[in-house]
Amino acid sequence: MAALFASCEDKLDLYPEDSISEETFFNNVTDLELFANGFYGLLPGAQGPGADDQSDCYVNEKPNTWLFNQETIPTSGGGWSSGDWGNIRSLNFFMQRYQKAQGSEDEINRQVAVIRFFRAWEYFYKLRRFGDVPWYETDLNIDSDELYNGRDSRKVVFAHMLEDIDFAIEHLPSQDAVGRLHKYAALAFKSRICLYEASFRKYHNLGDYEEIYKECAEASKEIIESGRYEVYTNNHPESDYYNLFIQEDLSTNSECIMPRVYESKLLMHNNTRQMEESYTGMSRAMFEQYLCADGLPTAVSPTYGSEADMPADELSKRDPRLAQSIDNPSLPFKLLGDGTPSYKVFRCITSMMLYISR
């Protein structure tokens, strides 16, 4: 019997062949890359206007409860359920195990940079929604004592986020295949989160915001001075803004830092347009964010105060990008099957535009 069990010992110690197991993974750079690739889906893709319905730029069918301070705090969930922390746990799972991988330090750090970028990405959502949240650097289990940790100060959390994003900036390549993270995408994200956090602290009297504004400016400056990106233009200001947003492939567009590329049968967005729905649209606040033709804001421009007989007259006094963003005679509401522009609905659009411009 002893001899029998000794001969079977190796065969009893087996790992599943139809799924990844910790014992057989994280052994080389390829394993790390495969794991890191799973988080690219967190990046936003093609979205409809409803993605902005918690701002004052978009008018929804009914008032947004978050925007109008009518949100009911749920007894569970609400962005704090176990599933909402799943990505952070998975990212920390990687951080606790990648050290055993074989490969050059630069290749390994490149994949660690992707993971740390996405950890900062996930925590940015938590920071915006909840403010103070617990910062975790290990993957927790159902019996982990850390599950009962209290919240860490948002300043502590943001400091850790900056450490993650700075690591990503240092170790990501300056250029990579289209759709893969690179240094300048990380810099752009750093600029965004620093602007948000510094502004939040300033206008909520939390202090310690000046240095974060500087971090934002320095990240933006590095992107600008790289010479890699510039505002898209074909020297046709009356149409360039419109054409920027109807391109099917932005991989070579000079304004895109991190384009998302769609390929038939590989990655598709399933985004649809409702051409003639009338219950959503641009708010007046957004309408007035566009500058006047003289380059001044609407609040101080001498041309904006004059009454316009028609919305088209008002549009002619504004930044040309506004006329490329809203329905008007120069931008047909829709094209018929033979390509003929259709203006039959312009009356209702005209009345809607008059309403928002009053």
C-alpha positions in Angstrom: 0.0 0.0 0.0 2.8 2.4 0.9 4.5 1.7 -2.5 1.2 2.3 -4.3 0.5 5.7 -2.7 4.1 6.8 -3.3 3.8 6.0 -7.0 0.5 8.0 -7.2 1.6 11.0 -5.2 2.7 13.0 -8.3 -0.5 12.2 -10.1 -2.7 13.4 -7.3 -1.1 16.8 -7.1 -2.7 18.2 -10.3 -3.9 21.7 -11.4 -6.9 22.4 -13.6 -6.2 22.3 -17.4 -9.3 24.4 -18.4 -8.5 27.5 -16.3 -5.6 29.6 -15.0 -4.4 28.7 -11.6 -2.1 30.8 -9.5 0.5 28.0 -9.2 1.0 27.7 -13.0 0.7 31.4 -13.9 2.8 34.6 -13.4 5.9 32.8 -14.5 7.0 35.0 -17.3 6.3 38.4 -19.0 3.8 36.9 -21.4 1.7 35.8 -18.4 1.9 39.3 -16.9 0.8 40.8 -20.2 -2.1 38.5 -20.7 -3.3 39.3 -17.2 -2.9 43.1 -17.7 -4.7 43.0 -21.1 -7.9 42.0 -19.2 -8.3 45.5 -17.8 -8.3 47.4 -21.1 -12.1 47.0 -21.1 -12.3 49.5 -18.3 -11.4 52.3 -20.7 -14.5 54.1 -22.1 -15.6 53.4 -25.7 -18.2 55.0 -27.9 -20.9 56.4 -25.7 -24.2 58.3 -26.3 -24.9 61.7 -24.9 -26.5 60.2 -21.8 -23.0 59.5 -20.5 -22.9 63.1 -19.6 -26.3 63.3 -17.8 -24.8 64.1 -14.4 -23.4 67.4 -15.7 -25.1 70.7 -16.5 -24.4 70.2 -20.2 -27.1 67.7 -20.9 -30.9 67.8 -20.5 -32.3 64.4 -19.8 -35.9 63.2 -20.2 -36.3 63.8 -16.4 -34.1 65.5 -13.8 -31.1 63.5 -12.9 -31.4 62.6 -9.2 -27.7 62.9 -8.6 -27.4 66.3 -10.3 -30.5 67.7 -8.5 -29.4 66.4 -5.1 -32.3 63.9 -4.9 -30.2 60.8 -4.7 -31.4 58.3 -2.1 -28.5 56.6 -0.3 -29.1 52.8 -0.7 -28.8 50.4 2.2 -26.4 48.3 0.1 -24.6 48.6 -3.2 -24.5 52.0 -4.6 -20.9 51.5 -5.8 -19.7 49.9 -2.6 -20.8 46.2 -3.1 -18.2 43.4 -3.4 -18.5 43.5 -7.1 -17.7 47.2 -7.2 -14.3 46.4 -5.6 -13.7 43.4 -7.8 -11.3 45.1 -10.2 -9.3 46.6 -7.4 -8.9 43.1 -5.8 -7.8 41.7 -9.2 -5.3 44.4 -9.7 -3.9 43.8 -6.2 -3.9 40.1 -6.9 -1.4 40.8 -9.7 0.7 43.1 -7.5 1.1 40.4 -4.9 2.3 37.7 -7.3 4.1 39.2 -10.3 7.5 39.2 -8.6 8.1 35.5 -9.4 7.9 36.1 -13.2 11.1 35.6 -15.2 12.2 38.3 -17.6 14.0 41.6 -17.8 13.2 44.3 -15.3 12.1 46.7 -18.0 9.6 44.2 -19.5 8.2 43.3 -16.1 7.8 46.9 -15.0 6.0 47.7 -18.3 3.2 45.3 -17.3 3.2 46.5 -13.7 2.8 50.0 -15.1 -0.4 49.0 -16.9 -1.8 47.4 -13.7 -0.9 50.5 -11.6 -2.5 52.8 -14.1 -5.7 50.9 -13.9 -5.6 50.8 -10.1 -5.4 54.6 -10.1 -8.2 54.6 -12.7 -10.5 52.5 -10.5 -9.7 54.6 -7.4 -10.5 57.8 -9.2 -14.1 56.6 -9.6 -14.2 55.8 -5.8 -12.7 59.1 -4.9 -15.2 61.1 -7.0 -18.2 59.2 -5.7 -17.3 58.7 -2.0 -14.4 61.0 -1.1 -12.7 59.1 1.8 -12.4 55.3 1.0 -10.1 52.6 2.3 -6.9 52.1 0.3 -6.0 48.5 -0.3 -2.8 47.1 -1.7 -3.5 43.5 -1.1 -6.1 41.2 -2.5 -8.7 40.5 0.3 -10.6 37.3 1.0 -13.8 36.7 2.9 -11.9 36.2 6.1 -9.5 39.2 5.8 -9.4 41.5 8.8 -8.8 44.4 6.4 -12.4 44.1 5.2 -13.3 46.0 8.4 -10.9 48.9 7.8 -12.3 52.4 8.1 -12.0 54.9 5.3 -8.7 56.6 4.6 -8.6 60.3 4.0 -9.1 61.3 0.4 -5.7 63.0 0.6 -4.1 59.7 1.5 -5.9 57.9 -1.2 -4.9 60.5 -3.8 -1.3 60.4 -2.8 -1.3 56.6 -3.5 -3.0 57.3 -6.8 -0.3 59.7 -7.8 2.4 57.1 -6.9 0.7 54.6 -9.2 0.3 57.0 -12.1 3.8 58.3 -11.8 5.1 54.8 -11.9 3.1 54.2 -15.1 4.4 57.4 -16.6 8.0 56.3 -15.9 7.8 52.7 -17.1 5.3 52.8 -20.0 6.8 53.3 -23.5 6.6 56.7 -25.2 4.9 55.0 -28.1 3.2 51.6 -28.6 0.8 49.8 -30.8 -2.5 51.7 -31.3 -4.9 50.9 -28.5 -2.2 50.1 -25.9 -1.3 52.3 -23.0 1.7 54.6 -23.3 3.4 57.3 -21.4 1.4 60.2 -22.8 -1.9 58.5 -22.1 -0.8 58.2 -18.5 0.2 61.9 -18.5 -3.2 62.9 -19.8 -4.9 60.9 -17.1 -2.6 62.5 -14.5 -3.5 65.9 -15.7 -7.2 65.2 -15.5 -7.2 63.7 -12.0 -4.9 66.4 -10.6 -7.2 69.2 -12.1 -10.2 67.5 -10.5 -8.7 66.9 -7.1 -7.0 70.4 -6.8 -10.3 72.1 -7.8 -12.3 70.0 -5.4 -10.0 70.9 -2.5 -9.8 74.5 -3.4 -13.6 75.1 -3.7 -14.4 72.9 -0.6 -11.8 74.6 1.5 -9.7 71.5 2.1 -6.3 73.1 1.5 -3.2 71.4 0.0 -4.3 72.1 -3.6 -1.6 74.4 -5.0 1.0 71.6 -5.5 -1.6 69.4 -7.3 -2.4 72.2 -9.7 1.3 72.4 -10.5 1.4 68.6 -11.1 -1.5 69.1 -13.5 0.2 71.9 -15.4 3.5 70.0 -15.6 1.8 66.8 -17.0 0.0 68.9 -19.6 3.1 70.8 -20.5 5.0 67.6 -21.1 2.3 66.4 -23.5 2.3 69.7 -25.4 6.1 69.9 -25.6 6.4 66.4 -26.9 5.1 67.7 -30.3 3.1 64.5 -30.8 -0.3 66.0 -30.6 -2.1 69.0 -31.9 -5.6 70.3 -32.5 -7.1 68.6 -35.5 -7.7 70.9 -38.5 -7.8 70.9 -42.2 -8.0 74.7 -42.2 -11.7 74.7 -42.6 -13.0 76.0 -39.2 -16.6 75.8 -40.5 -16.4 72.0 -40.7 -13.3 70.7 -38.9 -15.0 70.3 -35.6 -17.8 68.3 -37.1 -15.5 66.2 -39.1 -13.4 65.4 -36.1 -16.3 63.5 -34.5 -17.6 61.6 -37.5 -14.3 59.8 -38.4 -14.5 56.0 -38.2 -10.8 55.6 -37.5 -9.0 58.0 -35.1 -5.8 56.0 -34.9 -3.9 58.6 -37.0 -5.8 61.6 -35.8 -3.4 64.3 -34.4 -5.8 65.2 -31.6 -6.2 61.6 -30.2 -3.9 60.6 -27.4 -5.5 57.2 -26.7 -7.9 56.2 -29.5 -10.1 53.2 -29.2 -10.1 51.2 -32.5 -13.0 49.2 -33.5 -12.7 46.2 -35.9 -15.6 44.2 -37.3 -16.1 40.9 -35.5 -13.2 41.7 -33.0 -14.3 44.8 -31.1 -17.6 46.6 -31.8 -19.5 49.1 -29.8 -23.2 48.5 -30.5 -23.9 52.2 -30.0 -27.1 53.4 -31.7 -28.5 56.8 -32.5 -32.1 57.9 -32.0 -32.5 60.3 -34.8 -35.9 61.9 -34.0 -36.3 61.7 -30.2 -37.1 65.1 -28.7 -36.8 64.6 -24.9 -33.1 65.1 -24.5 -30.6 67.7 -25.7 -28.0 70.4 -25.0 -28.7 72.5 -22.0 -28.6 76.3 -22.1 -25.5 76.1 -19.8 -23.7 74.2 -22.4 -25.0 76.4 -25.2 -23.5 79.4 -23.5 -20.1 77.7 -22.8 -19.3 78.3 -26.5 -17.5 81.6 -26.9 -18.7 84.3 -29.2 -17.2 85.1 -32.6 -15.1 87.9 -31.0 -13.5 85.3 -28.7 -15.2 86.6 -25.5 -17.5 84.6 -23.2 -21.2 85.3 -23.6 -21.3 87.0 -20.2 -19.0 89.9 -21.4 -19.3 89.9 -25.2 -21.1 93.0 -26.5 -22.5 91.0 -29.4 -24.2 88.3 -27.4 -26.8 90.6 -25.7 -28.4 91.6 -29.0 -31.6 89.8 -29.8 -31.5 87.5 -32.9 -34.5 87.0 -35.1 -33.6 83.4 -35.7 -31.3 80.9 -34.0 -29.2 80.8 -37.2 -28.5 84.6 -36.7 -27.3 83.9 -33.2 -25.2 81.0 -34.3 -23.4 83.3 -36.8 -22.2 85.4 -33.8 -20.7 82.5 -32.0 -17.7 80.2 -32.1 -18.1 78.2 -35.3 -18.0 74.9 -33.3 -21.4 75.7 -31.9 -23.1 75.5 -35.4 -21.4 72.2 -35.9 -22.8 70.8 -32.6 -26.5 71.7 -32.9 -29.2 71.3 -35.5 -29.5 74.3 -37.9 -30.0 74.9 -41.6 -26.3 74.5 -42.4 -26.2 71.1 -40.6 -29.1 69.0 -41.9 -31.0 67.0 -39.3 -30.9 64.0 -41.5 -30.2 62.8 -45.0 -32.8 60.9 -47.0 -32.0 57.6 -48.7 -30.9 59.4 -51.9 -28.6 61.8 -50.0 -31.0 64.7 -50.1 -30.9 66.9 -46.9 -34.2 67.0 -45.0 -35.3 70.2 -43.2 -38.9 69.3 -42.6 -38.3 69.0 -38.8 -36.4 72.3 -38.6 -39.5 74.2 -37.2 -39.6 72.1 -34.0 -35.8 72.4 -33.7 -36.1 76.1 -34.2 -38.6 76.5 -31.4 -36.4 74.3 -29.1 -33.3 76.4 -29.9 -35.2 79.6 -29.3 -36.2 78.2 -25.9 -32.7 77.4 -24.8 -31.2 80.7 -26.2 -33.6 83.0 -24.3 
